[in-house]
Amino acid sequence: LFLNFYGEPCLSYDELSNQLDDTKKYKKLSSDKYFNNYAYEKRLSLSFDTLLVEANQRAKEVNKMAFVHVVGIGLGVWRASRHQDAVFMKSFSQRIRFLSSTLTNIANICFSYINHPCGKYADKQRVDIPNHPLGGIKIHIENRNPHDRLAGEDAGKLLVVSYAWDGNALPGNEFWLGQLAASGDPAAAASTQIAELHNAHINPNVSAANLRIATLNGVETFHDYIRRAASPDVLCIVHVNSASFHLNKGGLFFETHALLTAEARALIRSVMNQWLAIKVNFLVGSTG
């Protein structure tokens, strides 16, 4: 299931060993362990895109520019290799560029305690974006604390902060065991209201009824998303992971920057046909 999701073939170790010389894709960690950079980038893009689209939407709703504070995902005790920092930052820079035309309400992105350039962008450099109200997004790479007050030219901007959170755990993780400074998870919970606001056991608004979808059109309710996507008269472009979906009367056109196996294509066609009863086409220009 996950291999199909990431567009990877299902191979045995012996079959895969013939591909391990591809150093762009695989990082050798030990004699029998390899790190798949491409799969890692795809996984990160889910979180990056959601954060950027959500931050832009929140700022737009209050007529402000957003200052986005980014913390590492899996770059602490869960890090498998030091090279992940570079892959993390490279992947984020790619997502900024891909979504750039939609990020009109993001002014700054600060990478906290990640001492590596954001792709080709160093600290205080700007990602130039045509038609952006500020000319682009300013990159910060510094040891900034998440709740530091914005001052100077950043005063008045909307501060949007990401935080780490282990899957299958309540928000804050070790926070619930009283270990308030064990890692960034409990520290974030101890200094904010996320332990209650993001907890379905406490906050009844954390439910499927309030599900939102992050798309190139902004953040939408699930019902609005499905209604718009299913309309044969409306052309919509929806971004999910590393793919774009273009919908019109001719069906759903799927364009991706990731390599797709025949099995992955078949899975996409099957799912979309069952859910929306529409035809799926793969664009000639895609690399898959």
C-alpha positions in Angstrom: 0.0 0.0 0.0 2.7 2.5 1.0 4.9 1.6 -1.9 2.1 2.3 -4.3 1.4 5.6 -2.5 5.1 6.6 -3.0 5.2 5.3 -6.5 7.9 2.7 -5.6 8.1 -0.9 -6.9 7.7 -3.7 -4.5 11.0 -5.5 -4.6 12.9 -8.0 -2.5 16.3 -6.9 -1.0 18.1 -8.9 -3.7 16.1 -7.3 -6.5 16.6 -3.8 -5.0 20.3 -4.3 -4.5 20.8 -3.9 -8.3 19.5 -0.3 -8.0 21.5 0.8 -4.9 24.3 2.4 -7.0 21.9 5.3 -7.7 23.5 7.7 -5.1 20.9 10.5 -5.8 18.1 8.2 -4.6 19.9 6.0 -2.1 22.2 7.0 0.8 24.3 4.1 2.1 24.1 4.0 5.9 25.8 0.7 6.6 26.6 -2.6 4.8 22.9 -3.6 4.8 21.0 -0.3 5.3 20.1 2.3 2.6 18.1 5.5 2.9 15.6 6.3 0.1 15.9 10.0 -0.4 13.1 10.2 -2.9 10.6 8.5 -0.6 11.7 10.7 2.2 11.1 13.8 0.1 7.7 12.7 -0.9 6.7 12.0 2.7 8.0 15.4 3.8 6.1 17.2 1.0 2.8 16.2 2.6 3.6 18.1 5.7 5.3 21.0 4.0 2.5 21.6 1.5 -0.1 21.5 4.3 1.8 23.9 6.5 2.4 26.4 3.7 -1.2 26.3 2.3 -2.6 26.5 5.8 -0.4 29.4 6.9 -1.2 31.3 3.7 -4.9 30.8 4.2 -4.8 31.9 7.9 -2.9 35.1 7.1 -5.2 35.9 4.2 -8.3 35.5 6.4 -7.0 38.2 8.8 -5.5 40.4 6.0 -1.9 40.0 7.2 1.4 38.5 6.0 2.5 35.3 7.7 5.8 34.6 9.4 6.2 30.8 9.3 8.4 29.1 12.0 9.5 25.7 10.9 10.9 23.0 13.2 12.6 19.8 12.0 10.5 16.7 11.4 12.4 13.6 12.4 15.7 15.4 12.7 16.2 14.7 16.4 16.2 11.4 18.1 14.5 9.7 15.1 17.1 10.9 12.6 18.7 8.0 10.7 21.5 10.0 9.1 23.0 13.4 9.3 22.4 14.0 5.6 18.6 14.2 6.3 19.0 17.8 7.2 20.1 18.7 3.7 17.4 16.6 2.1 14.8 18.2 4.4 15.9 21.7 3.4 16.2 20.9 -0.3 12.7 19.4 -0.3 11.2 22.4 1.5 12.8 24.8 -1.1 11.3 22.7 -3.9 7.8 22.9 -2.3 8.2 26.7 -1.9 8.9 27.1 -5.5 6.2 24.7 -6.6 3.5 26.5 -4.6 5.1 30.0 -5.0 2.2 31.5 -7.0 -0.3 30.7 -4.3 1.8 31.9 -1.3 0.8 35.5 -1.6 0.3 36.0 2.1 3.6 34.5 3.3 6.4 36.9 4.0 9.0 34.9 5.9 9.9 31.3 6.6 12.2 30.7 9.5 14.0 27.3 9.9 14.8 26.9 13.6 17.8 24.9 14.7 18.4 23.5 11.3 21.9 24.6 10.3 21.7 24.1 6.6 20.8 26.2 3.6 17.3 25.9 2.2 18.3 24.5 -1.1 20.2 27.3 -2.8 18.9 29.9 -0.4 21.0 31.0 2.6 19.9 32.9 5.7 18.3 36.3 4.9 18.1 35.6 1.2 14.8 35.9 -0.7 13.0 33.4 -2.8 11.9 35.7 -5.7 8.3 35.2 -6.7 6.6 37.1 -9.6 3.6 39.1 -8.5 4.2 38.4 -4.8 3.3 41.6 -2.8 6.8 41.7 -1.3 8.7 40.4 -4.3 9.1 37.0 -2.7 9.6 35.1 0.6 12.5 35.9 2.9 14.3 32.9 4.3 15.7 32.8 7.9 18.0 30.1 9.2 18.6 30.7 12.9 18.1 29.3 16.4 14.8 31.1 17.0 12.4 30.1 19.8 8.9 29.4 18.5 7.2 31.9 20.7 9.6 34.8 20.4 7.7 38.0 19.8 8.0 39.3 16.2 9.7 42.7 16.3 11.0 45.4 13.9 9.9 44.9 10.3 8.2 41.7 11.3 6.0 43.2 14.0 2.3 42.8 13.2 2.8 39.7 11.0 0.8 36.5 11.8 3.2 34.0 13.5 2.5 30.4 12.3 4.5 27.8 14.2 4.8 24.1 13.3 5.6 21.5 15.9 6.7 17.9 16.0 4.3 15.2 17.0 4.7 11.5 17.1 2.1 9.6 15.1 -0.5 7.5 17.1 0.1 9.7 20.2 -1.9 12.4 21.8 -0.6 16.0 21.0 2.5 16.6 23.2 3.4 12.9 23.5 5.6 12.8 26.6 3.7 15.8 27.9 1.1 13.4 29.3 3.7 11.6 31.3 4.9 14.8 32.9 8.1 14.9 30.9 7.7 18.5 29.9 11.2 19.1 28.5 12.0 15.6 27.1 11.8 16.9 23.5 10.1 19.5 21.3 6.8 17.6 21.4 6.1 18.1 25.2 7.7 21.5 25.2 5.3 22.7 22.5 2.4 21.2 24.5 3.5 22.8 27.7 3.8 26.2 26.2 0.6 26.3 24.2 -3.0 24.9 24.2 -2.4 22.2 21.6 -2.7 19.4 24.2 -6.4 20.4 24.4 -7.2 22.1 21.2 -5.8 19.3 19.0 -7.2 16.5 21.2 -10.4 14.8 20.1 -11.0 13.5 23.6 -11.2 17.1 24.9 -12.2 19.2 21.9 -15.4 18.0 20.1 -14.5 20.2 17.1 -11.7 17.8 16.2 -13.9 15.5 14.1 -14.5 14.4 10.5 -17.2 17.1 10.3 -14.5 19.7 10.4 -12.1 18.0 8.0 -10.3 20.5 5.7 -8.4 19.8 2.5 -5.3 21.8 1.5 -5.3 22.5 -2.2 -3.9 25.1 -4.6 -7.1 27.0 -4.2 -6.5 27.3 -0.4 -8.1 25.4 2.5 -11.5 24.0 1.8 -14.0 21.9 3.7 -14.2 18.3 2.5 -17.7 18.7 1.2 -16.8 21.8 -0.8 -13.7 20.0 -2.2 -15.7 16.9 -3.3 -18.5 19.1 -4.7 -16.1 21.2 -6.8 -14.0 18.3 -7.9 -17.1 16.3 -9.0 -18.6 19.1 -11.1 -18.2 18.5 -14.8 -18.4 22.2 -15.6 -15.6 23.5 -13.4 -11.9 23.2 -14.2 -10.1 22.7 -10.9 -6.4 22.0 -10.1 -5.7 20.2 -6.9 -2.2 19.5 -5.6 -1.5 16.4 -3.6 2.0 15.4 -2.7 4.0 15.8 -5.9 1.1 15.6 -8.3 -1.5 18.0 -9.9 -5.0 16.9 -10.8 -6.7 18.9 -13.6 -10.5 18.2 -13.8 -12.8 19.1 -16.6 -15.5 17.5 -18.7 -13.0 15.1 -20.3 -12.2 13.5 -17.0 -9.4 13.8 -14.5 -5.9 14.6 -15.9 -3.1 13.5 -13.7 0.4 15.2 -13.9 3.2 14.2 -11.6 6.9 14.9 -11.1 7.3 11.5 -9.5 7.9 8.2 -11.3 4.7 6.1 -11.3 4.7 2.4 -11.8 1.9 0.7 -13.8 0.5 -0.6 -10.6 0.4 2.9 -9.1 -1.4 4.3 -12.2 -3.9 1.4 -12.0 -4.5 2.1 -8.3 -5.2 5.8 -9.0 -7.6 5.0 -11.8 -9.4 2.5 -9.6 -9.8 4.7 -6.6 -10.9 7.8 -8.5 -13.4 5.8 -10.6 -14.9 4.3 -7.4 -15.1 7.6 -5.5 -16.0 10.1 -8.2 -17.0 7.9 -11.1 -14.8 9.8 -13.5 -12.2 8.9 -16.1 -8.5 9.3 -15.3 -5.9 10.4 -17.9 -2.2 10.7 -17.5 -0.7 13.8 -19.2 1.9 13.3 -21.8 4.2 15.8 -20.2 4.4 13.9 -16.9 7.6 12.1 -16.0 5.7 9.1 -14.7 
